[in-house]
């Protein structure tokens, strides 16, 4: 929950002007809902795609304050973050709700970025794989095999979000490899296509090491994306 009309314009203009001509990776910005149309206008015609931070599990109707996947599509979104740890923690979003949101996003022709991750207590008690497997399985249970490769999975260890702590590259790789293995149980070929990105305090200082790991296909950037110079350094590390 950051940004303003003036700050958005400055940040995106700086990022656009700093992009290399031969980008070599996908870049997107997931903006707060009130600013989606503003950001779409700024990003239109550039190499940067637009995404939203959340979506309703409903298509339309008497759900005041909710925003549907088709509305997001109307605003020019290509991606939607679903099941972020803050949504799970502060808004009581369950694995079932997350799965229903994924279906609505796919039906609207958008790409869901599905977040999974464990708390510090769960990691310290050896429950990491069990927790992320359950979160992922809820989605795999409702998405047809022929649409699995349209998912982006974001592993975001809750204990490493906004704390300055980061999983070591090997710790992150281990979970990413496990998640890919879970998808392979449904379809081996699809598991190789699904992008699994890391979302636990990735910043310029650690982006290169993290992105060099075999099963880490990108980053879900938080605070570092609020500063154009840092975001551009992470983009450079992903090329």
C-alpha positions as CSV (number, residue, x, y, z in Angstrom):
1,X,0.0,0.0,0.0
2,X,2.4,2.6,-1.4
3,X,2.3,5.3,-4.0
4,X,0.5,8.5,-5.1
5,X,-0.3,9.9,-8.5
6,X,2.9,12.0,-8.4
7,X,5.1,9.3,-6.9
8,X,3.9,6.7,-9.4
9,X,4.6,8.9,-12.3
10,X,8.2,9.6,-11.1
11,X,9.0,6.0,-10.2
12,X,7.7,4.5,-13.4
13,X,9.2,7.2,-15.6
14,X,12.6,6.5,-14.0
15,X,12.3,2.8,-14.4
16,X,11.2,3.0,-18.1
17,X,14.0,5.4,-18.9
18,X,16.5,3.1,-17.2
19,X,15.5,-0.2,-18.9
20,X,18.0,-1.7,-21.3
21,X,17.0,-1.8,-25.0
22,X,17.5,-5.6,-25.0
23,X,15.5,-6.4,-21.9
24,X,15.9,-10.2,-21.8
25,X,13.3,-10.9,-19.1
26,X,9.7,-10.2,-18.2
27,X,9.0,-7.1,-16.0
28,X,5.7,-6.1,-14.5
29,X,4.5,-3.7,-11.9
30,X,1.6,-4.6,-9.6
31,X,0.0,-1.3,-8.5
32,X,-2.7,-0.5,-5.9
33,X,-6.2,-0.7,-7.5
34,X,-6.9,3.1,-7.5
35,X,-3.8,3.7,-9.6
36,X,-4.2,0.9,-12.2
37,X,-5.5,3.1,-15.0
38,X,-2.8,5.8,-14.3
39,X,-0.1,3.1,-14.4
40,X,-1.6,1.5,-17.5
41,X,-1.4,4.9,-19.3
42,X,2.3,5.3,-18.3
43,X,3.3,1.8,-19.2
44,X,1.3,1.4,-22.4
45,X,3.7,0.8,-25.3
46,X,6.6,0.0,-23.0
47,X,8.2,-3.4,-22.2
48,X,6.7,-3.3,-18.7
49,X,3.4,-5.1,-18.1
50,X,0.8,-4.3,-15.5
51,X,-0.6,-6.4,-12.6
52,X,-2.9,-6.0,-9.7
53,X,-2.3,-6.9,-6.0
54,X,-5.5,-8.8,-5.3
55,X,-8.8,-9.8,-6.9
56,X,-12.3,-10.9,-5.8
57,X,-13.3,-14.6,-5.8
58,X,-16.6,-13.5,-7.3
59,X,-17.4,-12.5,-10.9
60,X,-19.8,-9.7,-10.2
61,X,-22.7,-8.7,-8.0
62,X,-23.4,-7.4,-4.5
63,X,-19.9,-7.5,-3.2
64,X,-19.3,-3.8,-2.4
65,X,-15.6,-2.8,-2.5
66,X,-14.5,-6.0,-4.3
67,X,-12.8,-5.9,-7.7
68,X,-13.4,-8.7,-10.2
69,X,-10.9,-10.2,-12.6
70,X,-12.7,-8.8,-15.6
71,X,-12.5,-5.3,-14.2
72,X,-8.8,-5.8,-13.8
73,X,-8.6,-6.9,-17.4
74,X,-10.5,-3.8,-18.4
75,X,-7.8,-1.7,-16.7
76,X,-5.1,-3.3,-18.7
77,X,-3.8,-5.9,-16.2
78,X,-2.1,-9.0,-17.4
79,X,-1.2,-10.4,-14.0
80,X,-2.8,-10.6,-10.5
81,X,-1.1,-11.5,-7.2
82,X,-3.2,-14.0,-5.3
83,X,-2.8,-15.2,-1.7
84,X,0.0,-12.9,-0.6
85,X,0.9,-13.7,3.0
86,X,-0.5,-10.4,4.2
87,X,-3.9,-11.2,2.6
88,X,-3.8,-14.6,4.3
89,X,-2.8,-13.2,7.7
90,X,-4.8,-9.9,7.8
91,X,-7.9,-10.8,5.7
92,X,-8.2,-14.5,6.7
93,X,-7.8,-15.8,3.1
94,X,-7.8,-19.6,3.1
95,X,-6.3,-22.0,0.6
96,X,-9.9,-22.5,-0.7
97,X,-10.4,-18.8,-1.3
98,X,-7.0,-18.5,-3.0
99,X,-7.9,-21.4,-5.3
100,X,-11.2,-19.8,-6.3
101,X,-9.5,-16.5,-7.0
102,X,-7.1,-18.4,-9.3
103,X,-10.0,-19.8,-11.3
104,X,-11.5,-16.4,-11.8
105,X,-8.2,-14.9,-12.9
106,X,-7.6,-17.7,-15.4
107,X,-11.2,-17.4,-16.7
108,X,-10.5,-13.7,-17.4
109,X,-7.4,-14.6,-19.4
110,X,-5.0,-13.2,-16.8
111,X,-2.0,-14.8,-15.2
112,X,-2.2,-15.6,-11.5
113,X,0.8,-15.1,-9.3
114,X,0.1,-17.6,-6.5
115,X,1.9,-16.9,-3.3
116,X,2.9,-19.7,-0.9
117,X,5.1,-19.6,2.2
118,X,5.7,-20.6,5.8
119,X,6.0,-18.6,9.0
120,X,9.2,-18.6,11.1
121,X,7.6,-21.0,13.6
122,X,6.6,-23.4,10.9
123,X,10.1,-23.3,9.4
124,X,11.8,-23.9,12.8
125,X,9.5,-26.9,13.5
126,X,10.3,-28.5,10.1
127,X,6.9,-27.9,8.5
128,X,8.0,-25.8,5.5
129,X,7.4,-28.5,2.9
130,X,4.1,-29.6,4.4
131,X,2.7,-26.0,4.5
132,X,3.7,-25.0,1.0
133,X,2.6,-28.3,-0.4
134,X,-0.9,-27.8,1.1
135,X,-1.1,-24.2,-0.2
136,X,-0.1,-25.3,-3.7
137,X,-2.3,-28.5,-3.7
138,X,-5.4,-26.4,-3.1
139,X,-4.7,-24.7,-6.4
140,X,-3.7,-27.9,-8.2
141,X,-6.9,-29.5,-7.2
142,X,-9.0,-27.0,-9.1
143,X,-6.9,-26.1,-12.1
144,X,-7.0,-28.4,-15.2
145,X,-3.6,-29.8,-16.2
146,X,-3.7,-28.0,-19.6
147,X,-3.8,-24.7,-17.7
148,X,-1.2,-25.4,-15.1
149,X,1.6,-23.8,-17.2
150,X,-0.3,-20.5,-17.0
151,X,0.4,-20.2,-13.3
152,X,3.3,-18.3,-11.7
153,X,4.1,-19.6,-8.2
154,X,5.8,-17.2,-5.8
155,X,7.5,-18.7,-2.8
156,X,7.6,-16.0,-0.1
157,X,8.8,-17.2,3.3
158,X,6.7,-15.1,5.7
159,X,9.6,-14.6,8.0
160,X,11.7,-13.0,5.3
161,X,9.1,-10.4,4.1
162,X,9.9,-6.8,5.2
163,X,12.2,-8.0,7.9
164,X,15.5,-7.7,6.0
165,X,16.0,-11.4,6.6
166,X,16.4,-13.5,3.4
167,X,16.5,-17.2,2.9
168,X,19.9,-18.2,1.7
169,X,20.0,-19.0,-2.0
170,X,20.2,-22.7,-1.2
171,X,17.3,-22.6,1.3
172,X,15.2,-20.9,-1.4
173,X,16.3,-23.3,-4.1
174,X,15.4,-26.3,-1.9
175,X,11.8,-25.1,-1.5
176,X,11.5,-24.1,-5.2
177,X,12.8,-27.6,-6.2
178,X,10.2,-29.1,-3.9
179,X,7.4,-27.1,-5.3
180,X,8.4,-28.0,-8.9
181,X,8.4,-31.6,-7.8
182,X,4.9,-31.3,-6.5
183,X,3.7,-29.9,-9.8
184,X,5.6,-32.7,-11.6
185,X,3.4,-35.2,-9.8
186,X,0.6,-33.9,-12.0
187,X,2.6,-33.3,-15.2
188,X,6.4,-33.5,-15.5
189,X,6.5,-31.4,-18.7
190,X,4.3,-28.7,-17.3
191,X,6.5,-28.5,-14.2
192,X,9.4,-27.4,-16.3
193,X,7.4,-24.6,-17.8
194,X,5.8,-23.2,-14.7
195,X,7.7,-20.1,-13.4
196,X,8.5,-20.3,-9.7
197,X,9.7,-16.9,-8.4
198,X,11.2,-15.9,-5.0
199,X,9.5,-13.2,-2.9
200,X,11.4,-12.9,0.4
201,X,13.2,-9.6,0.5
202,X,15.0,-9.9,-2.8
203,X,17.2,-6.8,-3.3
204,X,20.2,-5.8,-5.4
205,X,22.7,-7.3,-3.0
206,X,21.3,-10.8,-3.2
207,X,19.3,-10.9,-6.5
208,X,22.2,-12.3,-8.5
209,X,22.8,-15.2,-6.2
210,X,19.2,-16.1,-5.9
211,X,18.4,-15.8,-9.6
212,X,21.4,-18.0,-10.4
213,X,19.7,-21.0,-8.6
214,X,18.3,-23.7,-11.0
215,X,14.7,-23.5,-9.9
216,X,14.4,-19.7,-9.1
217,X,12.8,-18.2,-12.2
218,X,12.4,-14.6,-11.0
219,X,11.5,-12.4,-8.1
220,X,8.4,-10.9,-6.5
221,X,10.0,-7.6,-5.3
222,X,8.6,-5.6,-2.4
223,X,10.4,-2.6,-0.9
224,X,13.3,-2.6,-3.3
225,X,10.8,-1.9,-6.2
226,X,9.9,1.5,-4.6
227,X,13.3,2.8,-5.6
228,X,14.0,2.9,-9.3
229,X,17.8,2.4,-9.0
230,X,17.3,-0.8,-6.9
231,X,14.6,-2.2,-9.1
232,X,16.7,-1.6,-12.2
233,X,19.6,-3.4,-10.6
234,X,17.4,-6.4,-9.9
235,X,16.1,-6.4,-13.4
236,X,19.8,-6.3,-14.6
237,X,20.5,-9.3,-12.5
238,X,17.6,-11.2,-14.1
239,X,18.8,-10.7,-17.6
